[in-house]
Amino acid sequence: MPVIPTKLESIQVLRGIAALLVACVHLQAIEQKYGHEGAILPAWLSYGKISVDLFFVISGFVIATVTCGQFRSMRAARQFLFQRITRIYPPYWLYSTMVLVVWFYRPYMVNATQDNQVNILASFLLLPQELLPLLMVGWTLVHEMYFYLIIALLMPVVRESMFSAMLALWAVFVIFGHTYFMNNPSENYGPAIQLAFHPLTLEFIGGAIIALFIKGNIISKSYLVIGIGITGFLFATSWLHASDIVLDMNGWWRVLCFGLPSALWELPGYKFCLKTEYCRS
């Protein structure tokens, strides 16, 4: 009988750190826009942008963990998707509605970077679109929901023993698909196609694969790998300065320099969680 971990304590710590960094980044942007008495928040907080990559890796890690023992079951797949939807949409709709009210009365205050244009339906449903969502930070949730949907589709038809192979095949699909589109820029690809072959999907897949490696005891020298991940992350941050060019949502540099080291950070989720246990087949 599989044992499903109810809470990954160190993963929650990483998630909390990433959330605080994201909040600080947005506070810094607000301070720069509306502050008139000089900056209070330090400039290095702008590096918090890269915590998005850590979030994506964490999502992949957690999903590969909570779906353990749930494959080849349509009921489990439906329950998984229902839990993801009810967790994400209600708070997202609440804040999106608040922004929508502002947009109705003061449209110039919303999404100024894209001439205050919004697609309300696509924004509320977290569908792929050319524009950023009404709540601009919701672009990350578009990627999250895409990942959840694919996992929900795989769960009823794939044996758990083949899950890692399917993740690897998915990664190859993304890499070759995106490379093809990059080599054919003249063709007009819709938002759905762009999302399906987006490099950031590899961060979700990387987190999931790390979880499966841990479960299968494939990774033994975890402290060494964690050290490599942290070192690589800090080096990339200092070398590339987390610039907007590097963090371009369509760039491979972001996945390589920040997504890969973030995946290696996931190992504490196993080694330092003394009160949880991975499912055993």
Beta strands, then each sheet from edge to edge (+ up, - down):
end
